[in-house]
Protein backbone atom coordinates (compact mmCIF):
# COMPACT_ATOMS: atom_id res chain seq x y z
CA UNK A 1 0.00 0.00 0.00
CA UNK A 2 1.12 3.56 -0.64
CA UNK A 3 0.70 4.45 3.01
CA UNK A 4 4.32 4.64 4.14
CA UNK A 5 5.53 7.44 6.41
CA UNK A 6 6.78 10.57 4.60
CA UNK A 7 10.54 10.76 4.06
CA UNK A 8 12.03 13.19 6.66
CA UNK A 9 12.97 16.56 5.20
CA UNK A 10 15.01 19.58 6.23
CA UNK A 11 15.13 23.08 4.79
CA UNK A 12 17.88 25.04 3.07
CA UNK A 13 18.22 28.54 1.73
CA UNK A 14 18.46 29.02 -2.04
CA UNK A 15 22.16 29.90 -1.82
CA UNK A 16 22.85 26.47 -0.24
CA UNK A 17 21.60 24.52 -3.25
CA UNK A 18 24.01 22.26 -5.10
CA UNK A 19 23.90 19.32 -7.50
CA UNK A 20 22.99 16.12 -5.67
CA UNK A 21 20.37 17.58 -3.31
CA UNK A 22 16.93 15.95 -3.56
CA UNK A 23 14.51 18.84 -3.16
CA UNK A 24 10.75 19.34 -2.82
CA UNK A 25 9.11 22.40 -4.35
CA UNK A 26 6.05 23.32 -2.28
CA UNK A 27 4.40 25.13 -5.17
CA UNK A 28 1.53 24.39 -7.54
CA UNK A 29 2.78 22.43 -10.54
CA UNK A 30 1.90 25.38 -12.76
CA UNK A 31 4.24 27.74 -10.84
CA UNK A 32 7.56 26.07 -11.66
CA UNK A 33 9.13 24.76 -14.88
CA UNK A 34 10.05 21.25 -13.70
CA UNK A 35 8.30 18.02 -14.60
CA UNK A 36 8.17 16.81 -11.00
CA UNK A 37 7.86 18.80 -7.77
CA UNK A 38 10.39 16.46 -6.10
CA UNK A 39 13.68 15.68 -7.81
CA UNK A 40 17.47 15.57 -7.41
CA UNK A 41 19.27 18.67 -8.67
CA UNK A 42 21.51 17.79 -11.60
CA UNK A 43 22.89 21.05 -12.99
CA UNK A 44 23.72 24.70 -12.41
CA UNK A 45 20.88 25.66 -14.75
CA UNK A 46 18.40 23.91 -12.45
CA UNK A 47 19.85 25.73 -9.44
CA UNK A 48 19.44 29.06 -11.24
CA UNK A 49 15.83 28.20 -12.15
CA UNK A 50 15.01 27.20 -8.56
CA UNK A 51 16.55 30.42 -7.18
CA UNK A 52 14.50 32.32 -9.72
CA UNK A 53 11.27 31.02 -8.14
CA UNK A 54 11.67 33.47 -5.26
CA UNK A 55 11.43 30.91 -2.46
CA UNK A 56 13.05 31.86 0.86
CA UNK A 57 13.45 28.23 1.92
CA UNK A 58 13.38 24.91 0.08
CA UNK A 59 12.76 21.48 1.56
CA UNK A 60 15.18 18.66 0.81
CA UNK A 61 15.48 14.98 1.76
CA UNK A 62 18.85 14.12 3.32
CA UNK A 63 18.22 10.38 2.82
CA UNK A 64 17.66 10.83 -0.92
CA UNK A 65 20.51 13.31 -1.45
CA UNK A 66 24.04 12.34 -2.49
CA UNK A 67 25.64 15.34 -0.77
CA UNK A 68 25.15 17.94 1.94
CA UNK A 69 23.92 21.47 1.24
CA UNK A 70 26.49 24.21 0.86
CA UNK A 71 27.29 26.16 4.00
CA UNK A 72 25.62 29.57 4.02
CA UNK A 73 29.00 31.27 4.22
CA UNK A 74 30.91 28.59 2.35
CA UNK A 75 33.08 29.21 -0.71
CA UNK A 76 31.23 29.35 -3.97
CA UNK A 77 27.91 30.22 -2.35
CA UNK A 78 27.79 33.96 -1.65
CA UNK A 79 24.47 35.38 -0.44
CA UNK A 80 22.22 36.15 -3.36
CA UNK A 81 19.03 38.12 -3.86
CA UNK A 82 16.64 35.29 -4.68
CA UNK A 83 13.80 37.58 -5.73
CA UNK A 84 14.34 38.41 -9.42
CA UNK A 85 13.45 41.83 -10.80
CA UNK A 86 10.11 42.01 -12.56
CA UNK A 87 11.72 42.05 -15.99
CA UNK A 88 13.68 38.91 -15.16
CA UNK A 89 10.55 37.27 -13.77
CA UNK A 90 8.77 37.97 -17.04
CA UNK A 91 11.71 36.52 -18.98
CA UNK A 92 11.65 33.38 -16.84
CA UNK A 93 7.89 33.03 -17.24
CA UNK A 94 8.24 33.35 -21.01
CA UNK A 95 11.12 30.88 -21.22
CA UNK A 96 11.00 27.50 -22.95
CA UNK A 97 10.51 25.43 -19.75
CA UNK A 98 7.41 27.41 -18.84
CA UNK A 99 6.12 27.26 -22.39
CA UNK A 100 6.45 23.48 -22.29
CA UNK A 101 4.67 23.41 -18.94
CA UNK A 102 1.84 25.55 -20.32
CA UNK A 103 1.49 23.16 -23.26
CA UNK A 104 1.19 20.23 -20.85
CA UNK A 105 -1.52 22.01 -18.87
CA UNK A 106 -3.46 22.71 -22.06
CA UNK A 107 -3.03 19.08 -23.08
CA UNK A 108 -4.45 17.89 -19.75
CA UNK A 109 -7.46 20.18 -20.14
CA UNK A 110 -8.03 18.83 -23.65
CA UNK A 111 -7.69 15.26 -22.36
CA UNK A 112 -10.28 15.89 -19.64
CA UNK A 113 -12.66 17.46 -22.16
CA UNK A 114 -12.21 14.52 -24.54
CA UNK A 115 -12.92 12.04 -21.75
CA UNK A 116 -16.06 13.94 -20.75
CA UNK A 117 -17.25 13.99 -24.37
CA UNK A 118 -16.43 10.30 -24.72
CA UNK A 119 -18.42 9.50 -21.59
CA UNK A 120 -21.48 11.22 -23.03
CA UNK A 121 -21.13 9.34 -26.32
CA UNK A 122 -20.64 6.01 -24.61
CA UNK A 123 -23.57 6.52 -22.27
CA UNK A 124 -25.85 7.17 -25.25
CA UNK A 125 -24.56 4.04 -27.01
CA UNK A 126 -24.86 1.95 -23.84
CA UNK A 127 -28.49 3.05 -23.45
CA UNK A 128 -29.19 2.03 -27.01
CA UNK A 129 -27.63 -1.37 -26.37
CA UNK A 130 -29.72 -1.70 -23.21
CA UNK A 131 -32.80 -1.10 -25.38
CA UNK A 132 -31.58 -3.84 -27.73
CA UNK A 133 -31.27 -6.30 -24.86
CA UNK A 134 -34.64 -5.39 -23.36
CA UNK A 135 -36.43 -5.88 -26.66
CA UNK A 136 -34.46 -8.91 -27.78
CA UNK A 137 -37.50 -11.17 -28.01
CA UNK A 138 -40.43 -8.76 -27.86
CA UNK A 139 -39.36 -6.88 -31.02
CA UNK A 140 -36.90 -9.19 -32.81
CA UNK A 141 -37.54 -7.58 -36.20
CA UNK A 142 -35.95 -4.33 -34.97
CA UNK A 143 -32.99 -5.79 -33.07
CA UNK A 144 -30.53 -5.98 -35.95
CA UNK A 145 -31.41 -2.44 -36.98
CA UNK A 146 -30.94 -1.01 -33.45
CA UNK A 147 -27.72 -2.95 -32.90
CA UNK A 148 -26.41 -1.85 -36.29
CA UNK A 149 -27.04 1.78 -35.39
CA UNK A 150 -25.13 1.37 -32.11
CA UNK A 151 -22.19 -0.23 -33.90
CA UNK A 152 -22.18 2.51 -36.53
CA UNK A 153 -21.98 5.13 -33.77
CA UNK A 154 -19.03 3.29 -32.25
CA UNK A 155 -17.31 3.28 -35.63
CA UNK A 156 -18.04 6.94 -36.31
CA UNK A 157 -17.16 8.39 -32.91
CA UNK A 158 -15.05 6.34 -30.54
CA UNK A 159 -12.93 4.71 -33.22
CA UNK A 160 -11.81 8.15 -34.36
CA UNK A 161 -9.71 8.36 -31.19
CA UNK A 162 -8.39 4.90 -30.33
CA UNK A 163 -6.52 6.01 -27.19
CA UNK A 164 -9.61 7.64 -25.72
CA UNK A 165 -11.70 4.59 -26.57
CA UNK A 166 -9.27 2.25 -24.83
CA UNK A 167 -9.28 4.48 -21.76
CA UNK A 168 -13.06 4.72 -21.60
CA UNK A 169 -14.03 1.11 -22.17
CA UNK A 170 -13.60 0.26 -18.46
CA UNK A 171 -14.94 3.53 -17.00
CA UNK A 172 -17.86 3.77 -14.62
CA UNK A 173 -20.04 6.85 -14.76
CA UNK A 174 -22.09 7.97 -11.80
CA UNK A 175 -21.22 4.81 -9.90
CA UNK A 176 -22.89 2.61 -12.53
CA UNK A 177 -21.12 0.11 -14.72
CA UNK A 178 -22.19 1.71 -17.98
CA UNK A 179 -19.74 -0.07 -20.22
CA UNK A 180 -20.81 -3.68 -19.79
CA UNK A 181 -19.07 -6.79 -21.02
CA UNK A 182 -20.80 -6.90 -24.40
CA UNK A 183 -19.95 -3.28 -25.16
CA UNK A 184 -16.37 -3.73 -23.94
CA UNK A 185 -15.86 -6.74 -26.21
CA UNK A 186 -17.47 -4.98 -29.18
CA UNK A 187 -15.30 -1.90 -28.75
CA UNK A 188 -12.03 -3.77 -28.22
CA UNK A 189 -12.73 -6.06 -31.18
CA UNK A 190 -13.44 -3.09 -33.45
CA UNK A 191 -10.24 -1.36 -32.35
CA UNK A 192 -8.19 -4.47 -33.09
CA UNK A 193 -9.94 -4.88 -36.42
CA UNK A 194 -9.03 -1.34 -37.34
CA UNK A 195 -5.43 -1.94 -36.22
CA UNK A 196 -5.37 -4.96 -38.55
CA UNK A 197 -6.67 -2.75 -41.37
CA UNK A 198 -9.86 -4.71 -41.90
CA UNK A 199 -12.55 -3.21 -44.10
CA UNK A 200 -15.24 -0.96 -42.63
CA UNK A 201 -17.83 -3.70 -43.14
CA UNK A 202 -15.67 -6.25 -41.32
CA UNK A 203 -15.14 -3.86 -38.41
CA UNK A 204 -18.90 -3.40 -38.09
CA UNK A 205 -19.42 -7.17 -38.15
CA UNK A 206 -16.88 -7.39 -35.31
CA UNK A 207 -18.98 -4.86 -33.40
CA UNK A 208 -22.15 -6.87 -33.90
CA UNK A 209 -20.34 -10.07 -32.97
CA UNK A 210 -19.03 -8.47 -29.81
CA UNK A 211 -22.49 -7.24 -28.81
CA UNK A 212 -24.13 -10.64 -29.42
CA UNK A 213 -21.30 -13.08 -28.59
CA UNK A 214 -22.98 -14.16 -25.33
CA UNK A 215 -26.51 -14.10 -26.73
CA UNK A 216 -27.03 -17.74 -25.71
CA UNK A 217 -26.61 -16.87 -22.03
CA UNK A 218 -30.20 -15.62 -22.15
CA UNK A 219 -31.13 -19.31 -21.82
CA UNK A 220 -29.09 -19.76 -18.62
CA UNK A 221 -30.52 -18.97 -15.15
CA UNK A 222 -29.06 -15.82 -13.55
CA UNK A 223 -28.06 -17.79 -10.46
CA UNK A 224 -25.68 -19.80 -12.65
CA UNK A 225 -24.28 -17.24 -15.09
CA UNK A 226 -23.75 -14.58 -12.37
CA UNK A 227 -22.12 -16.98 -9.93
CA UNK A 228 -18.79 -15.72 -8.56
CA UNK A 229 -17.71 -19.09 -7.14
CA UNK A 230 -16.49 -21.93 -9.42
CA UNK A 231 -19.25 -23.71 -11.34
CA UNK A 232 -20.17 -27.27 -10.53
CA UNK A 233 -19.53 -29.77 -13.36
CA UNK A 234 -23.21 -29.62 -14.37
CA UNK A 235 -23.21 -25.81 -14.29
CA UNK A 236 -20.03 -25.69 -16.38
CA UNK A 237 -21.61 -28.04 -18.91
CA UNK A 238 -24.65 -25.76 -19.10
CA UNK A 239 -22.45 -22.69 -19.63
CA UNK A 240 -20.63 -24.41 -22.49
CA UNK A 241 -23.93 -24.77 -24.33
CA UNK A 242 -24.45 -21.02 -24.59
CA UNK A 243 -22.51 -20.85 -27.87
CA UNK A 244 -24.91 -23.26 -29.63
CA UNK A 245 -27.94 -21.67 -27.99
CA UNK A 246 -26.67 -18.26 -29.12
CA UNK A 247 -26.43 -19.40 -32.75
CA UNK A 248 -30.03 -20.68 -32.63
CA UNK A 249 -31.26 -17.38 -31.19
CA UNK A 250 -29.15 -15.40 -33.65
CA UNK A 251 -30.75 -17.18 -36.59
CA UNK A 252 -34.19 -16.23 -35.26
CA UNK A 253 -33.06 -12.62 -35.04
CA UNK A 254 -31.69 -12.70 -38.59
CA UNK A 255 -28.08 -11.96 -37.66
CA UNK A 256 -25.52 -12.17 -40.50
CA UNK A 257 -23.69 -15.46 -40.99
CA UNK A 258 -20.35 -13.87 -40.01
CA UNK A 259 -21.86 -12.83 -36.66
CA UNK A 260 -23.28 -16.34 -36.14
CA UNK A 261 -19.76 -17.73 -36.61
CA UNK A 262 -18.45 -15.34 -33.96
CA UNK A 263 -21.18 -16.47 -31.56
CA UNK A 264 -20.37 -20.11 -32.27
CA UNK A 265 -16.57 -19.82 -32.02
CA UNK A 266 -15.71 -17.05 -29.54
CA UNK A 267 -14.58 -19.61 -26.94
CA UNK A 268 -12.53 -21.71 -29.37
CA UNK A 269 -8.70 -21.57 -29.34
CA UNK A 270 -6.39 -21.80 -32.33
CA UNK A 271 -4.57 -24.62 -30.51
CA UNK A 272 -7.76 -26.67 -30.20
CA UNK A 273 -8.10 -26.08 -26.45
CA UNK A 274 -11.41 -24.21 -26.60
CA UNK A 275 -15.06 -25.20 -26.80
CA UNK A 276 -17.60 -26.29 -27.92
CA UNK A 277 -15.95 -28.12 -30.86
CA UNK A 278 -12.20 -27.80 -30.13
CA UNK A 279 -11.61 -26.32 -33.55
CA UNK A 280 -8.07 -25.40 -34.61
CA UNK A 281 -6.34 -22.74 -36.65
CA UNK A 282 -7.76 -22.15 -40.11
CA UNK A 283 -11.07 -23.77 -39.19
CA UNK A 284 -11.83 -20.70 -37.07
CA UNK A 285 -13.39 -17.54 -38.46
CA UNK A 286 -10.82 -14.70 -38.60
CA UNK A 287 -13.36 -12.38 -36.93
CA UNK A 288 -14.10 -14.92 -34.19
CA UNK A 289 -10.38 -15.06 -33.36
CA UNK A 290 -10.43 -11.32 -32.65
CA UNK A 291 -13.55 -11.48 -30.49
CA UNK A 292 -12.11 -14.47 -28.59
CA UNK A 293 -9.09 -12.42 -27.47
CA UNK A 294 -11.15 -9.32 -26.62
CA UNK A 295 -13.54 -11.46 -24.59
CA UNK A 296 -10.73 -13.15 -22.65
CA UNK A 297 -9.03 -9.81 -21.91
CA UNK A 298 -12.21 -8.18 -20.61
CA UNK A 299 -13.02 -11.19 -18.44
CA UNK A 300 -9.62 -10.78 -16.76
CA UNK A 301 -10.03 -7.03 -16.24
CA UNK A 302 -13.71 -7.07 -15.28
CA UNK A 303 -14.58 -10.47 -13.74
CA UNK A 304 -17.82 -11.10 -11.86
CA UNK A 305 -15.81 -11.03 -8.64
CA UNK A 306 -14.11 -7.58 -8.56
CA UNK A 307 -11.54 -8.83 -6.04
CA UNK A 308 -10.12 -11.10 -8.75
CA UNK A 309 -9.72 -8.31 -11.33
CA UNK A 310 -6.39 -7.90 -13.11
CA UNK A 311 -4.91 -4.54 -13.99
CA UNK A 312 -4.78 -3.92 -17.77
CA UNK A 313 -1.03 -4.55 -17.65
CA UNK A 314 -1.46 -7.79 -15.69
CA UNK A 315 -4.14 -9.01 -18.09
CA UNK A 316 -1.93 -8.44 -21.12
CA UNK A 317 1.08 -10.02 -19.41
CA UNK A 318 -0.95 -13.08 -18.34
CA UNK A 319 -2.41 -13.65 -21.81
CA UNK A 320 0.96 -13.19 -23.51
CA UNK A 321 2.92 -15.33 -21.06
CA UNK A 322 0.48 -18.14 -20.28
CA UNK A 323 -2.32 -18.18 -22.88
CA UNK A 324 -0.52 -17.10 -26.03
CA UNK A 325 -0.93 -20.47 -27.76
CA UNK A 326 -4.72 -20.16 -27.56
CA UNK A 327 -4.87 -17.02 -29.70
CA UNK A 328 -4.05 -16.14 -33.27
CA UNK A 329 -0.52 -14.69 -33.43
CA UNK A 330 -1.44 -11.84 -35.78
CA UNK A 331 -4.46 -10.92 -33.64
CA UNK A 332 -2.41 -10.95 -30.43
CA UNK A 333 0.29 -8.82 -32.02
CA UNK A 334 -2.30 -6.27 -33.18
CA UNK A 335 -3.98 -6.32 -29.76
CA UNK A 336 -0.70 -5.56 -27.97
CA UNK A 337 0.11 -2.81 -30.50
CA UNK A 338 -3.33 -1.33 -29.97
CA UNK A 339 -3.28 -1.48 -26.16
CA UNK A 340 0.50 -1.02 -25.72
CA UNK A 341 2.36 -2.40 -22.69
CA UNK A 342 0.64 -0.01 -20.29
CA UNK A 343 -2.91 0.68 -21.57
CA UNK A 344 -4.60 3.96 -20.58
CA UNK A 345 -6.03 3.57 -17.11
CA UNK A 346 -3.01 1.59 -15.87
CA UNK A 347 -1.75 2.61 -12.43
CA UNK A 348 2.05 2.61 -12.23
CA UNK A 349 4.95 3.35 -9.93
CA UNK A 350 7.78 5.32 -11.55
CA UNK A 351 11.50 4.77 -11.03
CA UNK A 352 11.71 7.96 -8.94
CA UNK A 353 9.15 6.51 -6.51
CA UNK A 354 6.12 8.56 -7.57
CA UNK A 355 2.73 7.13 -8.53
CA UNK A 356 1.12 7.70 -11.89
CA UNK A 357 -1.97 6.97 -13.95
CA UNK A 358 -1.41 6.32 -17.66
CA UNK A 359 -3.69 8.61 -19.63
CA UNK A 360 -2.22 8.40 -23.14
CA UNK A 361 -0.04 5.88 -24.91
CA UNK A 362 2.93 6.42 -27.19
CA UNK A 363 2.76 3.85 -29.99
CA UNK A 364 6.32 4.71 -31.04
CA UNK A 365 7.60 4.23 -27.47
CA UNK A 366 5.17 1.89 -25.66
CA UNK A 367 7.20 1.99 -22.42
CA UNK A 368 7.00 5.78 -22.26
CA UNK A 369 3.33 6.84 -22.04
CA UNK A 370 1.98 10.11 -20.66
CA UNK A 371 1.07 9.82 -16.99
CA UNK A 372 -0.81 11.86 -14.44
CA UNK A 373 1.51 11.91 -11.43
CA UNK A 374 0.63 12.03 -7.73
CA UNK A 375 2.96 13.80 -5.31
CA UNK A 376 2.06 14.06 -1.62
CA UNK A 377 3.61 17.54 -1.42
CA UNK A 378 1.24 18.92 -4.06
CA UNK A 379 -2.34 20.02 -3.40
CA UNK A 380 -5.04 17.46 -4.23
CA UNK A 381 -6.55 19.69 -6.91
CA UNK A 382 -3.27 20.07 -8.80
CA UNK A 383 -2.60 17.78 -11.73
CA UNK A 384 0.95 16.84 -12.70
CA UNK A 385 1.11 15.65 -16.29
CA UNK A 386 4.37 14.07 -17.44
CA UNK A 387 5.31 12.73 -20.88
CA UNK A 388 7.81 9.99 -20.05
CA UNK A 389 9.17 10.14 -23.60
CA UNK A 390 10.58 13.55 -22.64
CA UNK A 391 11.98 12.26 -19.33
CA UNK A 392 14.63 9.66 -20.27
CA UNK A 393 15.83 9.35 -16.67
CA UNK A 394 12.37 8.32 -15.38
CA UNK A 395 10.82 4.98 -16.29
CA UNK A 396 7.93 2.80 -15.15
CA UNK A 397 9.03 0.37 -12.43
CA UNK A 398 5.83 -1.65 -12.03
CA UNK A 399 2.09 -1.67 -12.58
CA UNK A 400 -0.14 -1.31 -9.51
CA UNK A 401 -3.62 -2.28 -8.44
CA UNK A 402 -6.11 0.40 -7.35
CA UNK A 403 -6.13 -1.11 -3.84
CA UNK A 404 -2.45 -0.23 -3.51
CA UNK A 405 -3.12 3.51 -3.67
CA UNK A 406 -3.53 5.70 -0.63
CA UNK A 407 -6.78 7.62 -0.24
CA UNK A 408 -4.91 10.83 -1.06
CA UNK A 409 -3.45 9.45 -4.29
CA UNK A 410 -6.83 8.10 -5.36
CA UNK A 411 -8.39 11.50 -4.69
CA UNK A 412 -5.94 13.26 -7.02
CA UNK A 413 -6.86 10.94 -9.89
CA UNK A 414 -10.59 11.19 -9.09
CA UNK A 415 -10.45 14.99 -8.89
CA UNK A 416 -9.03 15.13 -12.38
CA UNK A 417 -11.71 12.74 -13.74
CA UNK A 418 -9.10 10.25 -14.88
CA UNK A 419 -9.75 7.41 -12.44
CA UNK A 420 -13.07 5.67 -11.93
Helices and strands as residue ranges (DSSP letters): E 10-12, G 14-16, E 22-24, G 29-31, E 38-40, H 44-51, E 58-60, G 62-64, H 86-93, H 96-134, H 140-156, G 158-160, H 162-168, H 181-195, H 200-212, G 215-219, H 222-225, H 233-240, H 242-253, H 257-265, G 281-283, H 286-301, G 306-308, H 312-322, G 324-326, H 329-339, E 347-350, E 355-360, E 370-374, E 384-387, G 388-390, E 396-400, G 402-404, H 407-415
